[in-house]
Amino acid sequence: MERRPLLAGLALALVGGRLLKGEMAMAGTTAGFGMIGKIKAKPGTRAELVAILASGTGAMPGCLAYLIAEDAADPDAIWITELWDAKESHAASLKLPAVQDAIAKGRPLIAGFDLSAETRPVPGSFLAGA
């Protein structure tokens, strides 16, 4: 596996901040950038990797939502969904020490990255009841 996709995918998984709350869901805030990615953990390490992803994300400037989900059909797959106020905020978060530390801890547990997509969130849509 090449180093650049590995780092980019792990960074995707580790950046973010708070989970989207129903009452906060895009209220008064416009998300201008989103990312969705699928990470494949090495067999048997998904729970450990999820814990690293969850602990490696704190309040990040510009992060509106960071959701980690286990794939229901694949015991080694993790999905990450992020909403940001701007692409620049996402890029800036990758330089934070906490993110760099989480990347170092999580890298050995990752088998690969299946999918990754940049998105443009639609105003008025939100995650109700989160």
GIFEN-V445439 format. One record per helix or strand. SS is the DSSP state (2 for helix, 1 for strand). FROM is the first residue (numbers start at 1). TO is the last residue. If there is no record, write none. Layout:
{{SS | FROM | TO} {SS | FROM | TO}}
//
This chain:
{{2 | 3 | 14} {1 | 33 | 41} {2 | 46 | 55} {1 | 63 | 70} {1 | 77 | 84} {2 | 87 | 93} {2 | 97 | 109} {1 | 110 | 119}}
//
